[in-house]
Amino acid sequence: MTVVSWEPMNTAPRDGSEILLFVRRRAGAPGRMLVGHYMPGGHCIEDHPPIERGWYFWNGTMFDHGAVPLCWAPLPAAPAELYSERFLSMRGSK
């Protein structure tokens, strides 16, 4: 099992990379982990209104800015077997 090393938010990447965020609450549920990324604000998509800068995550229908991140960790690597020829050939046979 991989041990997650949590880092302070002031060291988190702000280049749009997805990271694991431990947040104070999301929709009233204390202590949640989310995959999120930093957005600089402004017009990120031409035909959408401007957004505030900050940490965003996908809530299932849109990017949400409602969680307060307390610390972060890099996302773990995918299991090596997911990249094996055997796994990829099984996926292609469906």
C-alpha positions in Angstrom: 0.0 0.0 0.0 1.2 3.5 -0.8 1.4 6.0 2.0 0.2 9.4 1.1 2.4 12.3 2.1 0.2 15.3 2.7 1.7 18.7 1.9 0.7 22.3 2.9 -1.5 24.1 0.3 1.1 26.8 -0.3 3.3 24.2 -2.0 0.6 22.8 -4.3 1.1 23.1 -8.0 -0.9 25.9 -9.7 -0.4 24.8 -13.3 -3.7 23.0 -13.8 -2.3 19.6 -12.7 -4.8 17.4 -11.0 -3.9 16.6 -7.4 -5.6 15.0 -4.4 -7.1 17.6 -2.0 -8.1 17.0 1.6 -10.9 19.5 2.1 -12.6 20.9 5.2 -16.1 20.1 3.9 -18.0 19.4 0.8 -21.7 19.8 0.9 -21.7 19.7 4.6 -19.7 16.5 4.9 -16.5 17.0 7.0 -13.1 15.6 6.0 -13.4 14.7 2.3 -10.8 13.9 -0.3 -11.3 15.2 -3.8 -9.3 15.3 -7.1 -9.0 18.9 -8.0 -6.9 21.5 -9.7 -6.1 25.3 -9.5 -7.7 27.6 -12.0 -6.3 31.2 -12.3 -9.7 32.8 -12.8 -11.0 35.0 -15.5 -12.4 33.6 -18.8 -11.3 30.0 -18.9 -13.8 29.1 -21.6 -14.8 31.8 -24.2 -18.5 31.6 -24.0 -18.8 31.2 -20.2 -18.8 33.9 -17.6 -15.6 34.6 -15.7 -14.7 32.5 -12.7 -12.9 33.3 -9.5 -9.3 32.0 -9.1 -9.0 29.1 -6.7 -9.2 25.3 -6.3 -11.8 23.5 -8.3 -13.1 20.0 -8.6 -15.6 18.2 -10.8 -18.9 17.6 -8.9 -20.5 15.5 -11.6 -22.1 18.2 -13.6 -19.7 21.2 -13.4 -16.5 22.5 -11.9 -17.2 23.4 -8.2 -15.4 26.0 -6.2 -17.2 25.2 -2.9 -14.6 23.2 -1.0 -11.8 24.6 1.2 -8.6 22.6 0.7 -6.5 22.0 3.8 -3.6 20.0 2.3 -2.7 18.2 -0.9 -0.9 15.1 -2.2 0.1 14.0 -5.7 -2.2 11.5 -7.4 -0.9 7.9 -7.2 0.3 6.3 -10.4 -2.1 3.8 -12.0 -1.4 0.2 -11.3 1.3 -1.2 -13.7 -1.0 -4.1 -14.7 -3.5 -1.6 -16.3 -0.8 -0.9 -18.9 0.0 -4.5 -19.6 -0.6 -6.0 -23.1 -2.9 -8.6 -21.6 -5.1 -6.0 -20.0 -5.2 -3.8 -23.1 -6.1 -6.8 -25.3 -8.9 -7.8 -22.9 -10.3 -4.3 -23.0 -10.3 -4.4 -26.8 -12.1 -7.7 -27.0 -15.4 -6.3 -25.5 
